[in-house]
Amino acid sequence: MSLKAKSLKGAFFNLSANGAGQLVNFVVYAIMARILGVEEFGLVAICLMVVDFCNLFVTVGVSQNLIQRKHWDTDFANASFWFLIEVSLAITLLMFTIAVPIAWYTYSELAAQLIAALAIIPLTNSMRLVPKAKMERDFANKRLAAYDTAGVVVGGLVSVATALTGFGAWAIIFGKIIQTFVATLLTWYGSAFRPQWTRGKHFLPEIFQFAKPLIGMSFLNFFSQRTSNIIIAAFLGASTFAYTSVARQGFSVLNNLTFQPLNRIALAGLSRVTDDTLPLTFSRVVSMTALFVTPVYFGVGAVAHPFIAVVFGDKWVDSAYLLSILALQTPCNVMAYYLPSLLIARGLPNQAFKLNLINLIFNFALPLAAVPWGLFAVIAALVVANYITLLIKFTLVQKVLNIRLKETISQTWMFTLSGALMFAAVLFTERSGVIGTENPFIVLPVLVSLGAALYGGTLLLFFRGKTLAVIREFKTQKKTS
């Protein structure tokens, strides 16, 4: 099998494992949302966000360097392993000395205890990364996918079992820790790498040089995507944060099941075209994404109330309003999603950094200004921020790649219009009560069927030629990737 075929096969297994893990996590998340109270659920979500941030220092940079090196160097791998251990120990110490006291005085004793327990996760992750990198170099992606999925499943079962036996917020913490331990132990079992003690100080410059820009990009991505979450947690409290977390969870799963697979297909084409044909290729890729992603995101926003009631329970009704508001940023997400990756693929990492910085500034400033008006104002400000940054991003990209917002809109407006009409019609149908029942288990499938019929019907009636052309383009891209 060729290197290209092995790489594509590995990407397929990674995406499959990620999709399976996302679905399992979503099911567990929904079960826990039903069992736990709003306050403690929000508290756990805040603690997990802190741990995700701390994990950035461990999980970004070093393993990527090991994977991209031309030859596997055992000495360098050993040095990387012990470097990660040292970094993770430092992160764990900082969590105990900084995060735990802040959680104690800002929220509660329980929050401090939860973060203290979660401090083991960065250390456990650091022990997995080098063996995992070795398996990825050996194209053992299928086994890695199985290990990741096994960790998610076992951790999820532990969370549900302990929640049902009365452990409350600790149930999620137990599950996350077990998930990390299982994935790490299985990866050690399946990897040929076994660490040996070495200082390897002469490798440190290379490790730092490779990791610094990746960590910087990861920090920007983390904060630009979660600034509203941080603002809500800091100013509006754990309960309010819980409603936001539930609303975002659905879109998080959709992102991993829609944008990420399409991104793999898209970048395979975008990275191989010449500068002259890049604008046309980009327009085709965005059209392809808009056709399939727009109805999913608009659709979830339209059926938010029965969806939240069926999946999470009636106590999360406020999350349904947030979900509907977040759906309004769908056209913006579709048009701007590929821009950072496109810039990196074309050898323009500095411009990609600027895009992430723009995201961070506006996603922080506008929601922060909206805090006095409450949760819904913060989420609405986030949507407005996305549309403002859309204009700025395309202005910046146009200077280096001749990718124009006007041409992108011309390739996607018909899907946006069809999706928006579907969104409005389904939302009106649900709110007006014309279905004749409030049972969400009946209302939800009826609304989903109505939305699919409206979106598909609108495209076939008014935009049939464009729709069929995009479908053919998708099939061609899928085969060539």
PEVENWO-V570188 format. One line per field, one symbol per residue. phi: phi as a letter, one per 40 degrees, with the letter a starting at -180 (. if undefined). psi: psi as a letter, one per 30 degrees, with the letter a starting at -180 (. if undefined). burial: I if it has 9 or more other ideal C-beta (glycine too) atoms within 8 Angstrom, else O. A space follows every 10 residues. Layout:
phi: ???
psi: ???
burial: ???
This chain:
phi: .ccccccccc cccccccccc ccccccccdc cccccccccc cccccccccc cdcccdcbcb hccccccccc bcbccccccc cccccccccc cccccccbcc ccccccbacc dccccccccc cdcccccccc dcccccccfc cccccccccc cccccccccc cccccgcgcc dccdccccdc cccccccccc cccbcbcacf cccddccccc cdcccdcccc cdcccbcccc ccccbbgccc cccccccccc cccccccbcc cccccccccc cbccccccdc cccccccdcd dccdcccccc ccbdcccccc cbhccbcccc cccccccccd dccccbdcdc ccccccgbcc ccccccccdc cccccccccc ddcgcccccc ccccdccccd cccccccdcb bfcbcdcccc cbcccccccc ccdccccccc ccgccgabcc cccdcccccc cccccccccc cbbccccccc cccccccccc c
psi: kleeeeeeee eeeeeeeeee eeeeeeeeee eeeeelleee eeeeeeeeee eeeefefefk eeeeeeefke kkjeeeeeee efeeeeeeee eeeeeefeee eeeefedlee eeeeeeefff eeeeeeffee eeeeeeeghh eeeeeeeeee eeeeeeeeee eeefggfbff eeeeeeeeee eeeeeeeeef kfkjkkkkeh fffeeeeeee eeeeeeeeee eeeefgeeee eeeeffleee eeeeeeefee eeeeeffdee eeeeeefeee fflleefeee eeeeeeeeee eeeefeeeee eegeeeeeee eflffgeffe eeeeefffge eeeeefefee eeeefghiee eeeeeeeeee eefeeeeeff efgaeeeeee eeeeeeeefe eeeeeeefff ghjkeeeeef ffeeeeeeee eeeeeeeeee ffgffglgjf feeeeeeeee eeeeeeeeee efheeeeeee eeeeeeeeef .
burial: OOOOOIIIII IOIIIIIIII IIIIIIIIII IIIOOIOIII IIIIIIIIII IIOIIIIIOI IIIIIIIOIO OOOOIIIIII IIIIIOIIIO IIOIIIOOII IOIIOOIOOI IIOIIIIIII IIIIIIIIII IIIIIIIOII IOIIIIIIII IIIIIIIIII IIIOOOIOII IIIIIIIIII IIIIOIIIOI IOOOIOOOOI OOIIOIIOOI IIOIIIIIII IIIIOIIIII IIIOOIOIII IIIIIIIIII IIIIIIIIII IIIIIIIIII OOOOOOOIIO IIIIIIIIII IIIIIIIIII IIIIIIIIIO OIOOOIIOII IIIIIIIOII IIIIIIIIII IIIIIIOIIO IIIIIIIIII OIIIIIIOOI IOOOIIIIII IIIIIIIIII IIIIIIIIOO IOIIIOIIIO IIOIIIIIII IIIOIIIOII OOOOIOOOOI OIIIOIIIOI IIOIIOOIIO OOIIOIIOOI IOIIOOIOOO I
